[in-house]
Amino acid sequence: MTRDAWGRVVPGNRPDALVGTFLGQPTVSELSDLLKAKDYEIGRIWQSYSAMKDAWWGRDQAAMSDWVSDWNGLNARYDKAKSIAKWTIWMTTVPSITPCPNEWQAILQAVKQDKTKISKGDLQDLYNRLQAAGAVVTFPRTPQPAKGSDVDLEVTNTLKPVSVLEMLPSASTMGGVLAAGAAAAGLVVLLVVLKK
């Protein structure tokens, strides 16, 4: 099961699927939402680490030192991507329709270096290792996308659903269409015969 940046299940089990884009591109509004969600996750993991670090140090100093080193690497990557993203957010005048695929990908790559697998030092790897060391990490209030930040979704939700059957011509109209079609086909056959 694949989840998007907010922990929602992505249909089709596609790790590269983008839920909430404008014309296929993530927008600055969505980038802002993504930063809030990732900041929250990183903060919760750090809180859990802080609560159990003394006990972990007493049990396995090497594993904890390795974890802290990878944590610092993650934060260096994330802080760099985040500073560029925050600049983009600050400079954008119409965030709900302004695409920002590079900044979006930079954030995702900072927390997951290879999109095809979990690598050592990824946010998920650090979470898994911290859990294995005995920490309890929960995310009870992960920030969700802000209302109005997903223009495509807003448009989709406000449009009246239309059935394909409603778009088909009625029976009386259909008879006229078929008769006209048959007459046109007959005319084409007649013209072909006359040309020979």
N, C-alpha and C positions, 0 to 999 in steps of 0.2 A: 504494500500500500504506500503510495507516494503522497506527501503532504506539501502544500505550498508554504510560503513564508509565514503565514499566520496559523499554520497547523491544520488547515482544512484539507480534506482528502481531495486529491486531484483526479478527475475522471481519466480513465484510460491508462492509469499507472505510468504516466509520462513524467520523468523527473524534470524535463525542460519546459513543461507546460506553464504558461503564465496565466494565472487567474486574475482578471481585472486589468485590462489594457485598453488603450485608445488606438483603434485601427492597428492592433497587433503590437503596439509598443507600450511599455510601462510609462506612465506619466510622472511628472514631478510630484503631484499630489500623492500618488501611490508610493513613490520613493520616500516621501515623508512618513507615510504609514509604515513602510518597511523598516525604516530606521527606528521608529518607536518600538516596533515588535522586537527587533534584534537587540536594541539597548536593554529592553526589559529582560529578555532571555539571558543575556550576558550578565546583567546585574543579579538575577536570581541564582545563576550558577556561582557567581562570586560570593554571594551571601552564604550559600550552602558550604562552599569551601571554607570560608572564614569561621563558620560555626564548628567545623570538625578538624581543622588543620593541626591543632595540637595533638589530638588523638592519632591522626594519620602519621604525623612526624614520629611519634613514639613507636608505631608499628612498622613503618616502611619509609625511611628517609629517602632512599634512592627513587622509589616510585613517585613520591611527592615532589622531589626536586625535578624530576623529568616532566611531571605534569605542570609545575610552575613555569618551567622553561618554555614548554609548548603554549601555555596560557599567555605568556608575554609575547610570543611570536604571533599568536592570534590577535592580540590587542594591537600590536604594531600594524598588522595588515588592515585590520578593521578601522583603526583610527585614521589611517591614510585615506582609505576609501570613503570614510564618513566625512572627513574634512572637505573633500571634493564634492560629495553629495550635498552637504550643507551649503556650500557656496552656490551650487546650482539652484537649490531651493530658494536661497536668499535673492538670487539674481532674476528669478523667473516671475513674470508679471501675470501670466495666465497658467497656473500650475495644473489645472484639471485637463488641459488639452496639449500641454507641451511635453513632447516625448523626451525621455532620458535613458535610452537603452544602455549606454556605456556606464553611467553611474550606477544603474540598477545591477548590471552584471558585476561591477567592481565590488559592490556590497556582498552579493551572493558568493563571489569567488573568495572574498576575504574570510568568510565563515566556512566555506567548503571549497577547497583548492581544486579538486577534480570533480566535476559534476557527475561523473559516472560511478564514483565510489567514495566511501568515507576514508579519508587519509589521516595519518597521525598529525595531530595539531588542529584538526577541524573542530568546529564548535561541537558537533555531534560526538566526535571521538573524546573530547575533553569531558563532555557530559557523561558518556558511558564509563570512562575511567574513574570519574569522581563517584558515580553510583557504585561501581565495583569496590571502591575503597570504603564504602559504608555511608556516604552522604545521602541525604534525602533531598532531592531537588524537585520542586513542584513549580508549576506555572499557572497559578489560579486565575490570574487576570491579564492574560496576554492581550495587549492592545489590538483591536480589530480595525479594519479600514474605516476611515471617517466617512460619514454620510456625505455624498456628493463628490467624493474623490474619484469615483469610477464612472466616467461619463457614459461609456458604452453600456454599463449595467443599468444606469439610470434611464437611458433611452429605451433599452429593452424592457425594463419594468413598467414604463409608462405607455408603451405601444399596446394597442388592442390585439390580442392573439387572433390570427386569421387561419381558418381551416382551408386546406387545399380544395376541399369540396365546394366551399363558398366561391372560389375563384373560377370554377367550371361554369360554362354557360348553362342556362336552364334548358329543359327538354324542348320547349318551343323554339328557343334560339338555336339549339343544337340541330334541330331539323333543317332550319334555314342554312346553317353553316354547312351541313352535309350536302344539301342540294346544290349550294353554290360551288362547293368543292367538286362534286360529281360533274357539274356543268363545265367547270374549268378544265377538269381532266379530259372530258369528252372533246372540248374545243382544241386542246393540245393534240390529242390523237388525230382529230380531223385535219388540223394544219400539217401534221407530219405526213399523213397520207396524201394530201393535196400537193405537197412539195415534191413527192416522188413522182 
